């Protein structure tokens, strides 16, 4: 389990130590004088420093939002994507490197910049920094140029933030939940409503109601009562992605959800995925972390038109078992 959040003044010394740990390591091109404690102080003063913590509160990774006029003046950046935010000083604790924490904090900061009104994000990465290039390549940053600054040769990378999206609401479960149902990623309507299966044509709520012989819920409180009353839990496989509209087929740059927040708090006995996309993501990205298998149920999406409501209810009746 991890927490993405803004750094605070209490984190100053830990952040300075984290930066110091990077210096001299392979692929780190920072100097003895950079980053300095003054960089940390400036970032903290401008709410421009973000961290990922583990469950004990220790910082696993950090990343800054920066304004560097010299970098901003480079001619390679797209005017169409202005205003742009710049990220810098990505640091992952040496004991946590090569575990995906760099990707998670880049994803989080991209969402922060989008929420603050930026249309794009750009950065400089040393042309020999292979791990960093791979991290930004995962998110499909475009290389728009090269430059020589600060006695280094950099690649200029840029990313349109139009379609990047973080999961906007929490899981639904309690201490009695025994069966976890995972979707892929919330639809546009669900993201607007901040709750699961918000599109009126998605048949999820009708199917669940049919399986358990209950009235179809209309309000979010009624939907919560139905799920928790049957000892179910709802969540999605994807924590962050690039998506066009609501189409599962368009999902790119997928960061999976951390299920430990549920598995450590609820006696989950079975895990079901709502549709093939959720199951594919779970099997590829989440099962290696949980060590637990998930079964695939036919999608309740209206796009799965070959499955009638009656067939769906029959397939989903496995929820009553056990």
Number of C-alpha atoms within 10 A of each C-alpha: 13 18 15 19 16 18 23 15 11 8 15 15 12 12 22 17 12 19 23 19 14 17 17 12 10 10 15 16 16 15 11 10 9 14 15 13 17 11 16 22 15 13 19 19 12 10 13 18 26 25 25 24 19 13 11 8 10 14 22 24 27 28 24 24 23 18 14 11 8 8 17 15 9 12 10 16 21 15 9 10 16 13 12 25 23 20 22 17 17 17 23 25 17 13 8 12 14 11 10 12 21 24 20 20 24 21 23 20 25 25 18 17 19 20 11 10 12 20 18 22 24 23 22 20 20 20 16 15 15 13 15 18 16 12 17 20 14 13 18 16 18 15 18 15 15 17 15 10 12 6 6 12 15 19 20 22 22 25 23 21 19 14 13 21 21 20 17 14 15 12 15 18 23 17 14 16 23 20 23 26 22 24 23 24 28 29 22 17 16 18 20 12 16 16 20 25 22 20 19 11 12 17 20 24 21 18 23 23 18 19 19 14 9 12 13 16 16 9 9 14 9 12 18 18 13 20 20 18 12 16 19 22 24 21 23 25 29 25 22 23 21 20 21 17 13 16 13 17 9 11 20 17 17 22 20 19 19 17 18 13 14 21 15 11 13 19 16 19 12 16 18 22 26 22 20 17 19 24 24 16 20 29 19 11 17 22 15 11 13 13 9 13 15 20 15 19 19 16 23 25 17 15 11 12 10 9 16 13 16 12 13 22 22 13 15 21 15 12 18 10 5 8
